[in-house]
Amino acid sequence: MKSKLAAARRSVVGQAVLVVLGVALLAACSWIDVPMYPVPMTLQSFAVLLVGFVYGPWLGLVTVLAWLGATALGLPLLSGGAAGLTPFTGRTAGYIAAFPIVAWLAGHLSRRHGGFVRLGVIGIIGHAVLLAMGVAWLAQSIGWAKAWQFGAQPFLAGMLVKSLLAALGARLAGK
């Protein structure tokens, strides 16, 4: 699997196919959600980490940007079928803005060594960045205490599980 993935990353057509597959994964993981207010619980961060781990920093970044670009153009690819520019200015905008950064960071930090434990730790670091940016943005509308209470605390256990699942997925993909 690793050699097929490496070969796909070397060709433009292969990269395009990987981006399309990554966008599909990101959309599917967005649609698996638990509606919560003001931030839904989804598998988006799992997919962002997995794309970064498996694709590497630059192709991972491009894939996440393609997913967000398609969303901005009106495709319902975010949680609850959200589309257009509204998600980029609403209460979850900080999390959305963090996704490309987290994909690049996951890909960059996992370049040399992709052991399960290392990938799990990198996933936790990525989630910390995601929560920091998300809570900082959310706090502008509901205050710091409520942003922490509703925008971070409910996600801490899931952050650990999704980090480990992304690490496992990356290892299974040959990372």
C-alpha positions as CSV (number, residue, x, y, z in Angstrom):
1,M,0.0,0.0,0.0
2,K,2.8,2.4,0.9
3,S,4.5,2.1,-2.5
4,K,1.1,2.7,-4.3
5,L,0.5,5.8,-2.2
6,A,4.0,7.0,-2.8
7,A,3.6,6.5,-6.6
8,A,0.3,8.3,-6.6
9,R,1.9,11.3,-4.8
10,R,4.5,11.6,-7.5
11,S,2.2,12.0,-10.4
12,V,-0.2,15.0,-11.0
13,V,-3.0,12.6,-11.9
14,G,-2.3,10.6,-8.8
15,Q,-2.3,13.7,-6.6
16,A,-5.6,14.8,-8.1
17,V,-7.2,11.4,-7.3
18,L,-5.8,11.6,-3.8
19,V,-7.3,15.1,-3.3
20,V,-10.7,13.9,-4.5
21,L,-10.6,10.9,-2.2
22,G,-9.4,13.1,0.7
23,V,-12.2,15.6,0.1
24,A,-14.7,12.7,0.0
25,L,-13.3,11.4,3.3
26,L,-13.4,14.8,4.9
27,A,-17.1,15.3,3.8
28,A,-18.1,11.9,5.0
29,C,-16.5,12.5,8.4
30,S,-18.2,15.9,8.6
31,W,-21.6,14.4,8.0
32,I,-21.1,12.0,11.0
33,D,-22.0,14.4,13.7
34,V,-23.6,14.8,17.1
35,P,-25.5,18.1,16.9
36,M,-24.4,20.1,19.9
37,Y,-24.6,23.9,20.4
38,P,-22.7,26.0,19.5
39,V,-20.1,23.5,18.1
40,P,-21.2,20.1,16.7
41,M,-19.1,17.0,17.5
42,T,-17.9,15.4,14.2
43,L,-15.1,13.2,12.9
44,Q,-13.7,16.1,10.9
45,S,-10.5,16.4,13.0
46,F,-9.9,12.7,12.7
47,A,-10.0,13.0,8.9
48,V,-7.9,16.2,8.9
49,L,-5.2,14.4,10.9
50,L,-5.4,11.2,8.8
51,V,-5.1,13.2,5.5
52,G,-2.1,15.1,7.0
53,F,-0.4,11.9,8.2
54,V,-0.9,9.9,5.0
55,Y,-0.6,12.6,2.4
56,G,2.2,14.6,4.0
57,P,2.2,18.3,4.7
58,W,1.6,19.9,1.3
59,L,-0.8,17.4,-0.3
60,G,-2.6,17.3,3.0
61,L,-2.9,21.0,3.1
62,V,-4.1,21.2,-0.5
63,T,-6.7,18.5,0.2
64,V,-8.1,20.3,3.2
65,L,-8.1,23.6,1.3
66,A,-9.9,21.9,-1.7
67,W,-12.6,20.6,0.8
68,L,-13.0,24.1,2.3
69,G,-13.0,25.8,-1.1
70,A,-15.7,23.4,-2.4
71,T,-17.7,24.2,0.7
72,A,-17.3,28.0,0.2
73,L,-18.5,27.5,-3.4
74,G,-21.7,26.0,-2.1
75,L,-21.2,22.2,-1.8
76,P,-22.7,20.9,1.5
77,L,-19.5,19.3,2.8
78,L,-19.5,20.4,6.4
79,S,-21.4,19.3,9.5
80,G,-25.2,19.3,9.0
81,G,-24.7,20.0,5.2
82,A,-23.4,23.5,5.9
83,A,-22.2,25.2,2.7
84,G,-21.3,28.7,1.4
85,L,-19.5,31.4,3.2
86,T,-21.5,31.4,6.4
87,P,-19.5,28.6,8.2
88,F,-16.4,30.7,7.6
89,T,-17.7,33.6,9.6
90,G,-19.9,31.8,12.2
91,R,-19.2,30.4,15.6
92,T,-17.2,27.5,14.2
93,A,-15.0,29.6,12.0
94,G,-12.0,29.3,14.3
95,Y,-12.1,25.5,14.1
96,I,-12.5,25.7,10.3
97,A,-9.5,28.0,10.0
98,A,-7.4,25.6,12.0
99,F,-8.1,22.6,9.8
100,P,-5.5,23.4,7.1
101,I,-2.9,24.3,9.7
102,V,-3.5,21.0,11.5
103,A,-3.3,19.0,8.3
104,W,0.0,20.6,7.4
105,L,1.3,20.3,11.0
106,A,0.4,16.6,11.2
107,G,2.1,15.9,7.8
108,H,5.2,17.9,8.7
109,L,5.7,16.5,12.2
110,S,5.1,12.9,11.1
111,R,7.5,13.0,8.1
112,R,10.5,11.2,9.7
113,H,9.0,8.8,12.1
114,G,5.5,7.5,11.9
115,G,5.3,5.1,14.9
116,F,1.9,4.7,16.5
117,V,2.8,6.5,19.7
118,R,4.5,9.4,17.9
119,L,1.5,9.8,15.6
120,G,-0.9,9.7,18.6
121,V,1.1,12.5,20.3
122,I,1.2,14.5,17.0
123,G,-2.6,14.1,16.8
124,I,-3.0,15.4,20.3
125,I,-0.9,18.4,19.4
126,G,-3.0,19.0,16.3
127,H,-6.2,18.8,18.4
128,A,-4.7,21.3,20.8
129,V,-4.1,23.7,18.0
130,L,-7.6,23.1,16.7
131,L,-9.2,23.7,20.1
132,A,-7.1,26.8,20.8
133,M,-8.1,28.4,17.6
134,G,-11.7,27.3,17.8
135,V,-12.1,28.5,21.4
136,A,-10.4,31.8,20.7
137,W,-12.8,32.6,17.9
138,L,-15.8,31.3,19.8
139,A,-14.9,33.4,22.8
140,Q,-15.4,36.5,20.8
141,S,-19.2,35.8,20.7
142,I,-19.9,34.0,23.9
143,G,-17.0,34.8,26.3
144,W,-14.0,32.7,27.4
145,A,-15.7,30.7,30.1
146,K,-18.6,29.6,27.9
147,A,-16.3,29.0,25.0
148,W,-14.2,26.7,27.1
149,Q,-17.3,25.0,28.6
150,F,-19.0,24.4,25.2
151,G,-16.2,24.6,22.7
152,A,-13.5,22.5,24.3
153,Q,-14.5,20.5,27.4
154,P,-17.0,18.2,25.6
155,F,-14.3,17.4,23.0
156,L,-11.4,16.4,25.2
157,A,-12.1,12.7,25.4
158,G,-13.0,12.5,21.8
159,M,-9.7,14.4,21.0
160,L,-7.7,11.5,22.4
161,V,-9.8,8.8,20.7
162,K,-9.7,10.5,17.3
163,S,-5.9,11.1,17.6
164,L,-5.3,7.4,18.3
165,L,-7.7,6.4,15.5
166,A,-5.9,8.7,13.1
167,A,-2.6,7.2,14.2
168,L,-3.9,3.7,13.7
169,G,-5.4,4.6,10.3
170,A,-2.0,6.1,9.2
171,R,-0.2,3.0,10.3
172,L,-2.6,0.8,8.4
173,A,-2.1,3.0,5.3
174,G,1.6,2.3,5.6
175,K,2.8,5.5,7.3
